Amino acid sequence: MDGSRMAGILAALFAAFVWSLNFVIPFVIGDYTVFDFALLRFGISGLAGLGFLIIKIDAVRQLSPRDWLITAWLAFIGYVGYFLMVTGAAIYAGPVIAAALLGLVPIVLAVVGNIREGSVPWRSLSIPLMLVALGLLFVNWNNFAALAATNDDSLWVGMSLAVGAVALWTWFAVINQAALANRPGMDSKIWTALTLFGGGLEMLAFFPVGAAAGLFELPRLGASWDRASNLYLWGGSLAILASIGGVWAWNVAARKLPISLAAQLIVSETAFGAVFGLAAYGRWPTLAEACGIVTLIAGVVSAIHVFHRPPVAVDDVVGVRRTGRGDLGTHFLDGVRPVPKARNVPSPSSRPGRVHR
């Protein structure tokens, strides 16, 4: 396996690991809400993004208005929009069932990615996909059983919001990867900082609306260190690890991996999250959960094996089809479609890959 591909795999696994830390947040922030946590986390990461952009001001001056618009849109669908969808799903359907439906993201993203890129034959991808689907079914077996046993109409609202979150995350993944592939000279750190800054601004803009709706507890509980120390510690830690480190790592993976492989790797977030969730609950996994975690890991390993196979020759026509696409879903912001390049197309093993979110 070449160094670029291995770096992409490690980056995607790191992003999945730090994002899975979100599963423990409800257990550690006390009486504050996830909206308070999101305001702090996205505010800190937005300030960090702004600081980095100021340091790199010479490079920032070279950015086009199109770059700012696209990253602002990515921040909206991958930060604010996704967060609101996930939170709404948890409120109406419960966090357990919402998480079960969100587990569909890797499958949907892998299918969409392979349709767009044709990275590997569907026959080769079928086994990893089946393992991932089976693992998700095992991990969430009790959740699906609870869904079947209730007639609460609010569940359908929550399920609809969860499906919307899956759609937003998939859209974000595809747009971000296409945008990076169309900008080979773009520094991943600057792209990350732009996204973080946009997400921070949008979350601050949402605060007055959310406060009026009673979604935030900070105005009522106060922001003293004695009361909100856990909120500050966890918000600051995840701003650095998940928002800054995770988004940067995913952007690195997006340049180095086909999106259909990256999607298989992100399923490890579910496995990490299941372990953290069990630790938070202070219990061992059930037999179904243990089988699910093992099956998910097997799916990730088999996916890496599929994409590690020696590449077959790809003619220029296929190269144009796979690398000459513009920013899918963002050309309405760009104004023009990028012109496909038929020459100097990288080989499938070294071709830039989304990028989270």
Beta strands, then each sheet from edge to edge (+ up, - down):
end
